Amino acid sequence: MRRELRAVKWFFKSFLDYDRPVYGSFKVTHRCNMRCPFCNVWKEKKRDLPTKDVYKIIDRLARSTVTVLSLEGGEPTLRKDILDIIKYAHDRSFYLFMTTNGALLHKLPLEEFSKYLDFLHISIDEGHNNLHLFDELKKYTQKIRITVQTVVTKNDVDKMRWKVEKASEAGARILLMPAVNLPGAEMMAPDKREMYEEIVKLKKEFGSTIVTSDAFIKSLTNHYRCRSFSVMIESDGDIIYPCSVIGWKVGNILEKELEDILLSEEAKKARKVMQACKKECMLYLHAETSQFSNVTNLGKFVLDTILGYMKAT
């Protein structure tokens, strides 16, 4: 019940005061065993924190309004202490996900992971050069709830149907999100209209198998503005805010509580920059959570999530 109460706390605080993050993207490492063309994380050389400092960050996130915690990278399973980190985060009552590229799936204790993770997100797409994992999904969905995370580029919009079909056959959910033209990465963003038309058809056919929300899908062709309902924590504790495209370091969570960082003049300035931003770049983390400012969208997202959870259980 604690995480449900935290979600209620976030909702009222955000709408009575200022935008607070409900979603935390914690890059527990920048190390990666892949070199995806649409990604810039692996190019940034940042140190891994010792386990005790990772725990400190998780504790500080638990004292904030962050309700959903996603452990990411780089490739988080390269950390030898990743199971300990998962257990620790689970005990702090988050909705807990972890994203992996799947290269080490055959070596991971998935049954043990399933005790603590709400979903394991596996990135499968052309950029990761791991489409073969679609044929192996069934044996993994028998061990843990899985959401396939697929980055759609300008070169593979027409491949979405095949991926959705494979995920559905394996009993997994799938998140379809457009590539974003990030600084330092290749320009791989798809045509928004083309992606919109295809994903609308797929959503009607496959329903809750597709995690991408209706509100996000509509924003592919409608104008929208991002809200700062999510926060990114780098592997060294730096807070990049309000997003990785227009944002900058506003503090380090090892040095201050997240609430104090977000009340700083730098963070206030960052929120104003986001409010004025007209890029509409479709960075999934921010474009999706921004839809929560509409109560109807939020309710629909929660309902779809529950249905997807039940389907995968």
TISEVEX-884259 format. One record per residue: x, y negated, z of N, C-alpha, C, O in turn; residue in one letter. Coordinates in steps of 0.05 Angstrom, whole numbers, plus 5000, padded with zeros to 4 digits. Atoms other than C-alpha are relative to their C-alpha. Example, Ala and Ser with C-alpha at 12.3 -4.5 7.8 and 13.67 -1.06 7.14 Angstrom:
<atoms>
501850245000524650905156501849765000503949765013A/498450244999527350215143498549785014499549565018S/
</atoms>
This chain:
<atoms>
501650245000500050005000501749755000500849544991M/498350244998505949535012500449864974500549624972R/499550135026507249424939497549874988497749674974R/502550135009499949274925499649735014498849545001E/500250264985500048744979502049804990501549564989L/498050195011506448454950499049884974499549654968R/501150105025502948404883497949785005497849584990A/502050214993497148014915501449755009500649535002V/498450234990502247564950501149854977501049604976K/498950135024505547424883497949844986498349604979W/502150135016498947254849499249745013499149534999F/501050254987496646744901502249795002501749554999F/497950204997503446424912500649874973501249634972K/499350115026504646334837497949804991498649604978S/502150175010497946014824499449775019498049585011F/500450224981497845584887502349815001502149585009L/497650154997504945344884501549984973500749824956D/498650005026509945474827500450294991500050485006Y/499749745012511346064781502250165015504550075017D/498149824986514646624821500250264984498350344971R/499749755016517447264791498650245013498750285037P/501249754991513447904796501650234990501550455000V/498449795013518348294752502949935003503849714996Y/497250034998525648384767501550194982501250434984G/498349845018530548624713502850005012504249805009S/497449994986536748854751501950174983501750414982F/498049865015542649024707502150105019504049965026K/498249894980546349484754502850044990504750095005V/497349995012552149534705499849884972497749894959T/499850095027554349214640501450214982501650184958H/498749795015558149834620497950164984495750214993R/501849855017555050224563501550194982503850134974C/498749805018556650844522498849984972499250164955N/501050055027553050554461500649714992501349555009M/499450265010554049944417497849914981498249884957R/502450065017547049754392500449724988501249535002C/499550255014547249194340498249775010499049545008P/501850214992541248814369500449925029499049755040F/499550054972544148804440502749855004504649894989C/497550144994549348334470501150065028503249965035N/499249944973549848624540502850135002504450065018V/497549844999555549114526502449834993504749914999W/497850175008559748544498501049835024503249735023K/499350164977559748184565501450175021500350365032E/498549854980565148444612499549905028500649695036K/500550084972562548404683500550245018500050475010K/499349794981564648804743497550135012495450005014R/502149864985560249324777500449935030502649925040D/499950054971558549154849500250265015499350475006L/500149764983559949654905497250055009495549885009P/502849924993553850034929498849835021496449765019T/501150164978553049624992499049734990497049635001K/500950265010552448984952497550044982495849864981D/502449945015547349314905497650025020495549925014V/502149974980543349494967499149725011496849675015Y/500650274990543848774992498249854980496449714988K/501750135020540948524926497250115001495249965000I/502749874998535249024930498549915024496149855022I/501350104976533748805001498949724996496749655005D/500850275004533448084980497749984980495949814982R/502349995019528848244921497550105015495350005009L/502249894984524448634970498749785018496449805025A/501050224984523747995011498749784983497749584994R/501150205018521447614950497350094990496150285001S/502549915012515147664907500350214979498350304967T/499549795021518448154859498650265009499250375030V/501649754994513748754857500850234982500850464991T/499149805019516249124795503149974997504049754990V/497050015002523749294795500850204978500250434979L/499049835022527049554732503050015002504449805000S/497149964998534049844739501050044971500250234958L/499250005028537649714673503049974998504549995017E/497250045006544449614640500349824976498649654969G/498449775001548549714601498550265003496150284997G/501249734996547350444617500350065030502450135039E/499949964971545450524691501050275009502150295031P/499249744991546851264693503050044999504050255007T/497149994998554251114684501049955028503350015035L/499350044972554250914757499750275015497650405013R/500049744986555951524800498049995024497150205033K/501750034977551551244856497149944992495549855008D/502650085010545351144812497650135015495650005020I/502149864985541151664849499649875028497349835037L/500250134974542751334916498649734997497149655014D/501350265005540750654886497050034996495449885006I/502949955005534150944861498650065026496449955031I/501349934974532551244929499749755017497649715030K/500150244983534250594964497949804991496449705007Y/502050185011529950174918497150115004495349965011A/502649874996524150674924499049945028496749895033H/500750044972524250595000499349725006498349665028D/500850284996523249844991497449934987496749704983R/502750035010516449944960499749834975498049654974S/500450135026517349704889498550204981498650444986F/500649835024513949964826502750024986503849824978Y/497149975007520450264803500350154973499350374969L/499349885026522950404732503150004997504549865011F/497250015008529750564703500150044970498750224960M/499749975029531850484630502750124994504750035003T/497649875009536850954599500050044970497950054958T/499849955029539351064528499750304994499650384971N/500549725004538551814539502450174993502250414991G/497649855007545652014522500850215020502050415014A/499249814979546552354589497650155012497850265034L/502449884990539452614597500450295009499450385030L/499649714994541753344596501650045025501750275035H/498449984976546253204656498749885025499649925047K/501350154978541352804699498250185016496950365005L/501849854983537553094758497149884998496249755017P/502650135005530752894729497950075020496249905027L/502049934980526653284779500449835025498449765038E/499450174977530152894834499249714995498049585012E/500850275008529152244797497049965002496049755011F/502950025001521752394791498749955027496449865029S/501150044973520852364866500049705007498649625026K/499650284993522751624866499249804979498549574985Y/500650195022521551314797497150034992496050254990L/502749995011514551134773500150094971498550254962D/499649915028517051204702503049984994504449805003F/497450025012523651354668499649894971498250014955L/500250125027524350904606502450104984504750064993H/497849915017528451214550500049844974498049844959I/499850155024530750764494500750194976502850314976S/499649835024529951144428499349844975497049754972I/500450145025530750794361502550024983504550144990D/497849995019535250694301502549875012504849965007E/497850154989539650204339501750175019504150155020G/498749824982541250724391501050264986502550424998H/499249775016542251244336499450275015501150455016N/500749774984538551754379497250104994495850205012N/502749925007532151914341499550305006497250395008L/500349714994533552654354498750055027497750275031H/501249974974531152544425497050044999495850155017L/502849965003524052524400499350294999497250385009F/500549725001524553264386500650155026499950385029D/499349884974527153394457498249905022498449995045E/501550134979522052964494498350195017498150155041L/501949834986517253524512501350135024500050155045K/498849864978522253884556500749805023500949885046K/499550194979523653234593497549895013497549835037Y/502650094989516353024602498950205020497250135036T/500849794981515453674640501349965027500650085047Q/498550044976520353414692499549725013499849695037K/500250284990518852664698498249844981498049904957I/501650185017513952134673501849824983503649694993R/498250145018517051814612498549804983496349854972I/500850205020515951184572502349964980504549894988T/498050055021519651144506500049704995497949574992V/499750285005522350444495501349964973503650034969Q/499050025027523150274422500249714991498249574991T/499650265012526149644393499450014970500750174956V/500850005028522949494326501549774986501349544994V/498550205015527449134276498849954973496850084966T/501050075027526448834208500250234980499050234959K/499549775018528749494178498350245005498350434989N/501449754994524049984211497149965011496250135026D/502850044992517049694222498350244990496550325004V/501649785011514450254177500550265013499250465007D/499449754985517450774224498550025026498750225040K/501450004974513050584283498050235003497950365024M/502049794998507551084267501350275007500350415024R/498749754995512251674266500950025029500750235042W/499150004973515151474333497750035020498050175040K/502349984983508351384365498950285000498250395021V/501049725003506152064339501750195016500750375030E/498149824986512352404367499749965031499850165045K/500350054972511452074435497450125010497350245032A/502649904992504152254438500050315002498950425020S/499849715000505552984420501550115024500950335034E/498349914977510653024477498749935027499850005047A/501250084975505952724528501349765013501149725038G/498650244989510052084536498549754991496949774972A/501050255009508051364531502149864983504549954984R/498050135016511450884484499649695000497349604998I/500050295000513150144488501449904974503749964970L/498950105025514049804421500549705003498749555009L/499450284997517649144425501949904978503750054970M/498450095023520748704371502849935009503349845031P/497250094995528248584367499949705001498349574987A/499850294997530147884387502849914990504850054995V/497450105010535647474353501549875023501449635027N/498650104976540047414415502849894992503949984971L/497350105005546547014417502150225001502250375020P/497949805001552347454396499250274989500850454986G/501049745011547948014368499249954971499049724962A/500950025028545848164296497249894999495649945017E/502750115004539647804270498250224989498150284965M/501549765007534848394271497049975004495550175001M/502950034994528048094289498350074976498950004953A/501849925022522248384248498249774992498049575006P/502050195008517047994210497650045020496550265022D/502049984980511847844264497350094989496050265001K/502649935012505747894219500050294992498050434997R/499949735009507948554190499950195024498450395024E/500049844976509248844260497250005012496250205021M/502650034988502648574285497950184986496450334999Y/502049855015498448894230500350305004498350445006E/499649714996501649574240499450095028498250305032E/500349914972501549594316497049985008496150145024I/502950024995494149374317498750264992497050375006V/501249755010492349984275500850245018499150415025K/499149784983496550444319498749995027498150205039L/501250024973493650174384497250104999496350235018K/502749915002486650314360499950314999498150435009K/500049715004488551024342501150155024500150375031E/498649854978493151214401499449895028500350015047F/500850104974490350784457502249965020504249835015G/498250044977493950814524502750134996504550095013S/497349905006499751204493501949774995504349795002T/498450245005502250524471499849815023497649705029I/499950174976504350114531499849704993498749555009V/500050285008505149454493497149895003495350004991T/502750104994499249034517498749864977500149774958S/501550135021493748754473500849705000501049584978D/499350284998495648054498502749944986503049744972A/497450045012502848134477499850044970501049884954F/500449955029500748414409498849754987499749684965I/501250245012496347804397502049774998501949614980K/498050225000502247344414502050034977503549844972S/498349975023505947624354499149814978500749734961L/501050185021501547184310498849745012498349554997T/501150244988498746674360502249845015504149965024N/498150164985502446094391499850065030497650115040H/500149954971504346214464502449855013504349775000Y/497850124984508645914519500750205022499050315035R/499149824979512846324567499749885027499949635030C/500050084972512046284642502350155014503150375005R/497749874986517546454692499150205021499650175044S/501049794982514247074721501950235002501350445015F/498049794998520547494713502749885006503149645000S/497450104994527647434735502150214993501650454997V/497949825008534147744710502349985019503449765024M/497749994982539547964758502350144987502050374979I/497749885013546348084728501550205019500950215043E/498649794984551048644751501849895022502650045040S/498450124979555048154793498349835019499349695037D/501850154983548847844826499149734990497449605002G/500850255011548247234782497150014992496150214981D/502750035009541146994770499949834975500649604975I/500350145025540046814697497149924997495450094997I/502850104997533846374693499649764982501549604979Y/502549844998528746264664500050254982498350434986P/499849775016530846764610502850014988504449834991C/497349965011536947034573500549844974502749834965S/499750155026535646614510500649715006502549604994V/499650294995535045904538501049955028501549725036I/499350034972537146034610502949985006504650004988G/497250024990543445964651500150105029498050155041W/499749924972546146164719499049785018500049555017K/501050194981542245824774500850075029500149925047V/499149924973545346194833500850294999500750434979G/499249724997547746864859498650115024498750005046N/501749904979543147294900501650135023500450185044I/498349914978548947564941500649775020501349825043L/499350244984549946854967497549875013497749755034E/502450124990542746634977497650184995497650344977K/502549865005535746914983498849904973499249674965E/501250075026531946914916498249765002498349584985L/501950224996526646444943501649735001500749534990E/498450254998532045924961501249924973501349694966D/499050065026535145984892497949884982498449694967I/502250095018528445884857498949735009497549604993L/500950274991527045264899502249794995501749555000L/497850195005533644944878499349824977497649884961S/500550195022533944354831500750124973499350064953E/499349865025537344784778497750174990497150184967E/502249825008531645284779497549844992496249914973A/502250185008526444724776500449904972498649884956K/499250095026530144454716499550224979498550164957K/500349775018530145144684497150054993496450114971A/502849965005522645214693498849794981497149854964R/500950225018521544544658500950064972499450014952K/498949935027525944774600498250224988497650214964V/501749795011521645404593497349904993496249984972M/502750115007515145014595500149844974498049834960Q/499850165024517744584538500950174976500950074953A/498849835022520645164497497950084979495650154986C/501849935022517445284429501250224982500350254959K/498749805016521945844405498250244992498450344970K/501849775005516646394411501750244990500950364970E/498149805010522446894405499050295006500250484995C/501149744994518247474433501850185017501750435015M/498449854981523347684485498150155019496750025035L/502249854989519048244513499649955030497349895038Y/500350034971520448174588498549755007496749755024L/501250264993518247444588497449964986495549854997H/502550035016513047444533497750175012495450085012A/502049834988509448024566499049905027496649875031E/500950094973509447784638498649734999497049665017T/501350265002507347084615497150034995495549855002S/502849955005500747384594498450035026496050015026Q/501349964974499347504668498749745011497249755031F/501250254991497546764676497050004994495549845006S/502849965005490846974647499050245015499950465012N/500949784982486947384698498950234984499250464992V/501149795017483347774643502350184989502150424989T/497749855011490047964611501350175022502150405017N/498849864977492848154679498450255007499550465011L/501749784993486948594695500150224979500250464986G/499849815022487248934627502650155001502750394997K/497449874998494649064635500150205023501250425019F/500049824977493649374704498450254994499250475000V/501649775007488049814678501450194981501350434984L/498649835019492050054619502450155013502950385006D/497849884986497950194665499150245016500350455016T/501149794984493650614711499250244982499850474989I/500849795019490751004652502450154989502450404987L/497649885010497651124624501450175021502450395015G/498849854978500151354692498550275004499850485008Y/501749764997494351844699500550204977500750444981M/499549835023495652104629502650155002502950384993K/497349884998502952234644500450185024502550315026A/499749854975501752564711499150304996499350455015T/
</atoms>
